[in-house]
C-alpha cells in the first residue's frame, strides 16, 4: 500500500525510507525534495519548480497538477512525501491516490484553492470565485481546524488523516449540510472577529487592531470589515499584553522581526513576515502607540525610496 508521510524538515525527510515515489510540496526553503516518479512543487522563485504565478509556463499548484501519476494504478510500492498539510497538499496527494473524480466537476473550487495558496487567504475577496466555491472553502477551513496537530520534530504517517480529510471534502462537494453549516459558522466568527478588533487603516495600508480575548489571533486579518485589503497589521492583545506586527507580503527591507527588535531589543522576535513583543512582558497602550508610530515611520521611509 502507498503511504503518505509528513517530514517537517529536510533533515527529517532524509530519514524516510526509500522509495519515495512522489513528493507534494516537499519544499524546504530553496531545497526541493524530489520523488523518484514525480515532484509536485511550485513555490520556488526560478528553475524547474517555479510556479505559474511567478513565471509564464511555470508549475501549477499540486491540487491542479494533472501530471501527478496515479500510484494506485501502478504496480509499485513506496510512499508519498509532504512537508505540511493544507488544501493544496491534500489535493496533490488525492491526485496521486487516484481520486480523480474529486477534480473533474469541481475545477472552480480547485482554482480557488490555488489562488489562496499563492496569494494568501486575506486576498480571497479578489479571487472572483463563485459563492458556492467560497462556501465550500469555508467548510473545508472549519473541518481543517478539527484535524489533529502533527509533531514538528519527527516523521509522521498521515495516510489515515489525509484519507479522512479527503472523505470530508467529498462530503462538502456532495452538499453535506453539517459541514457546510460549520463553514458558515466559521465564516461568521471570522467576520465578527474582524469587526470587533478593527480600529482603522491608514493611507499606508497599515491595519490597526485591538483584541481583548486571549484566544483572538488577528494578524491574518488584513482585510477590513469594509473589504479593503491592507499590507501590514499591528495588533495589541490586551489579555496577553502582547503586540504583534505582521506583513501580508514579507520583504527584507520591512522585516517585522527587525522592526520589533528595534523597538524592544533582542528578546522581541519572530520572522520576517510576523513578529512580536518580548514574551512575558506586558505591553501597555503607550507601547502600542509607540509600535504604531515606529511601523508607520519605517513603512513611510521604505515607500519614499529611502531604503531601496
C-alpha positions in Angstrom: 0.0 0.0 0.0 1.2 3.5 -0.7 1.6 5.5 2.5 1.8 9.3 2.9 4.4 10.6 5.3 5.0 14.1 6.6 8.5 15.3 7.3 8.6 18.9 8.7 12.3 19.5 7.8 14.7 18.5 5.1 16.8 16.5 7.6 13.8 14.5 8.7 12.9 13.9 5.0 16.3 12.3 4.6 15.3 9.7 7.1 12.2 8.5 5.3 12.8 5.0 3.9 13.1 4.7 0.1 11.4 4.6 -2.3 9.7 8.0 -2.1 7.7 7.9 -5.3 6.0 11.3 -5.3 6.6 14.4 -3.3 4.0 17.0 -2.8 5.1 20.5 -1.8 8.1 18.9 -0.1 9.8 22.3 -0.3 12.2 23.3 2.5 13.1 26.9 1.7 15.1 26.7 -1.6 15.5 22.9 -1.3 13.0 20.7 -3.1 12.9 17.0 -2.1 12.3 15.1 -5.3 10.4 11.9 -5.8 11.6 9.1 -7.9 8.5 9.2 -10.1 7.3 12.8 -9.8 7.9 16.0 -7.9 4.9 18.3 -7.4 6.3 21.7 -6.3 5.6 25.3 -7.2 6.9 27.7 -4.6 10.4 28.3 -6.0 11.3 31.7 -7.5 13.0 30.2 -10.5 14.1 26.9 -12.0 12.1 23.8 -12.8 9.9 24.2 -9.7 8.9 27.8 -10.1 5.2 28.3 -10.0 3.0 29.6 -12.8 2.2 32.6 -10.5 5.9 33.5 -10.8 6.9 32.7 -14.4 4.9 32.1 -17.5 4.7 28.4 -18.1 5.6 27.6 -14.5 4.3 24.8 -12.4 0.6 24.7 -11.3 -0.2 24.1 -7.7 -0.2 20.3 -6.9 -4.0 20.3 -6.5 -4.2 21.3 -10.2 -1.2 19.3 -11.5 -2.6 16.8 -13.9 0.8 15.2 -14.4 0.9 13.7 -11.0 0.9 9.9 -11.6 -1.8 7.7 -10.2 0.1 5.4 -7.9 -2.8 3.0 -7.1 -2.9 2.1 -10.8 0.8 1.4 -10.9 2.5 -1.9 -9.8 4.7 -0.1 -7.3 5.2 0.3 -3.5 6.6 3.2 -1.6 5.5 6.5 -0.2 4.3 10.0 -0.9 6.2 12.7 1.0 4.8 16.0 2.1 6.2 18.8 4.3 3.0 20.1 5.6 -0.8 19.7 5.3 -3.0 22.2 3.6 -5.7 22.1 1.0 -3.2 22.3 -1.9 -1.2 19.4 -0.5 -4.3 17.4 0.1 -5.3 17.9 -3.5 -1.9 16.7 -4.8 -2.0 13.6 -2.6 -5.5 12.8 -3.8 -4.4 13.0 -7.4 -1.5 10.6 -6.6 -4.0 8.3 -4.9 -6.2 8.2 -8.0 -9.1 10.1 -6.6 -9.6 12.0 -9.9 -13.3 12.2 -9.5 -12.7 14.9 -6.9 -11.4 17.2 -9.6 -13.3 16.8 -12.8 -16.5 18.5 -11.7 -15.0 21.0 -9.3 -12.4 22.9 -11.3 -13.6 26.2 -9.9 -13.1 25.1 -6.4 -9.5 23.9 -7.1 -8.7 27.1 -9.0 -9.8 29.0 -5.8 -7.6 26.7 -3.7 -4.6 27.5 -5.8 -5.4 31.2 -5.7 -5.5 31.2 -1.9 -2.3 29.1 -1.7 -0.2 31.5 -3.7 -1.9 34.8 -2.7 -3.0 34.2 0.8 -6.4 33.8 2.4 -6.5 37.6 3.0 -6.9 38.1 -0.7 -9.9 35.9 -1.1 -12.1 38.9 -2.0 -10.0 39.2 -5.2 -10.4 35.6 -6.3 -13.5 36.1 -8.4 -14.8 32.8 -7.3 -18.4 31.7 -7.1 -20.2 32.0 -3.8 -20.7 28.2 -3.9 -17.0 27.6 -4.0 -16.3 30.2 -1.3 -18.8 28.4 0.8 -17.1 25.1 0.2 -13.7 26.7 1.1 -15.0 27.9 4.4 -16.4 24.5 5.1 -13.0 23.0 4.5 -11.3 25.5 6.7 -13.8 24.7 9.5 -13.0 21.0 9.1 -9.3 21.6 9.0 -9.4 23.3 12.4 -10.5 19.9 13.8 -7.6 17.9 12.3 -5.1 16.7 14.8 -1.8 18.5 15.1 1.3 16.9 13.6 4.6 16.8 15.5 7.2 19.2 14.2 10.2 17.2 15.3 9.5 13.8 13.8 8.3 12.0 10.7 4.6 11.1 10.9 2.4 8.7 8.8 -0.5 10.9 7.8 -2.2 8.4 5.4 -5.3 7.9 7.5 -5.6 11.6 8.4 -5.5 12.7 4.7 -7.9 9.9 3.7 -10.4 11.2 6.3 -9.8 14.8 5.1 -10.4 13.7 1.5 -13.6 12.0 2.6 -14.7 15.1 4.4 -14.0 17.2 1.3 -16.0 14.7 -0.8 -19.0 15.2 1.5 -18.6 19.0 1.2 -18.8 18.6 -2.6 -21.9 16.5 -2.2 -23.5 19.3 -0.1 -23.2 17.8 3.4 -25.3 20.3 5.4 -23.5 19.7 8.7 -20.1 20.5 7.2 -21.4 23.5 5.2 -23.1 24.9 8.2 -19.9 24.6 10.2 -18.2 26.5 7.5 -20.8 29.2 7.6 -20.3 29.4 11.4 -16.6 29.7 10.9 -17.1 32.4 8.4 -19.4 34.3 10.7 -16.9 34.0 13.6 -14.1 35.4 11.4 -16.3 38.3 10.3 -17.2 39.0 13.9 -13.6 38.9 14.9 -12.7 41.3 12.1 -15.4 43.7 13.1 -14.8 43.7 16.9 -11.0 44.1 16.7 -10.7 46.6 13.9 -9.6 50.1 14.8 -8.6 51.5 11.4 -6.4 51.5 8.4 -4.3 54.5 7.3 -3.1 55.7 4.0 -0.1 53.4 4.1 -2.4 50.4 4.3 -1.4 49.7 7.9 -4.3 48.0 9.7 -4.6 48.6 13.5 -6.3 46.0 15.7 -7.0 45.6 19.4 -8.2 42.2 20.8 -9.4 41.7 24.3 -9.6 37.9 24.4 -6.5 35.6 24.7 -7.9 33.4 22.0 -8.3 36.2 19.5 -5.5 35.9 16.9 -5.9 38.7 14.4 -2.7 39.1 12.4 -4.2 37.2 9.5 -7.0 39.8 9.1 -5.5 42.1 6.5 -9.0 42.8 5.0 -11.0 45.4 6.8 -14.7 45.0 7.6 -15.4 47.2 4.6 -13.5 44.9 2.3 -10.3 47.0 1.8 -7.1 45.0 1.9 -4.1 46.2 4.0 -0.5 45.4 3.8 0.5 45.4 7.4 -1.3 44.5 10.7 -0.2 46.0 14.0 -2.2 44.3 16.8 -2.4 44.6 20.6 -3.9 41.8 22.6 -4.8 43.3 25.9 -5.4 39.8 27.5 -1.9 38.6 26.7 -0.4 42.1 26.9 1.4 41.4 23.6 1.9 43.4 20.4 2.3 41.6 17.1 3.3 43.1 13.7 2.7 41.1 10.5 3.1 41.7 6.8 0.9 40.3 4.0 3.8 40.2 1.7 7.0 40.0 3.7 10.1 41.7 2.3 13.6 42.0 3.9 13.5 45.8 3.8 10.4 45.7 6.0 11.2 42.7 8.2 8.7 42.5 11.1 11.4 40.9 13.2 13.7 43.9 12.7 11.0 46.4 13.4 10.1 44.8 16.8 13.7 44.4 17.8 14.4 48.0 17.0 11.6 48.8 19.5 12.2 46.3 22.3 15.6 44.7 21.8 16.7 41.1 21.0 14.1 39.5 23.3 11.4 40.6 20.8 11.4 38.3 17.8 9.7 36.2 15.2 10.1 36.1 11.5 10.3 38.4 8.5 6.6 38.2 8.0 5.4 38.2 11.6 7.0 39.1 14.9 6.0 40.2 18.4 7.0 41.9 21.7 9.1 40.1 24.3 7.4 37.1 25.9 6.3 37.7 29.5 6.5 41.5 29.1 3.2 43.3 29.5 2.8 45.8 26.7 0.8 49.0 27.5 -1.3 51.3 25.4 1.7 53.6 25.3 3.8 50.7 23.9 1.1 50.1 21.3 1.2 53.7 20.2 5.0 53.6 20.1 4.8 50.5 17.9 2.3 52.1 15.5 4.4 55.2 15.2 7.6 53.2 14.5 5.9 50.9 11.9 4.4 53.9 10.2 7.8 55.7 10.0 9.5 52.5 8.7 6.9 51.9 6.0 6.8 55.6 5.0 10.6 55.6 4.6 10.5 52.4 2.5 7.8 53.7 0.2 9.6 57.0 -0.1 12.6 55.2 -1.5 15.0 55.9 1.4 15.6 52.1 2.0 15.6 50.9 -1.6 
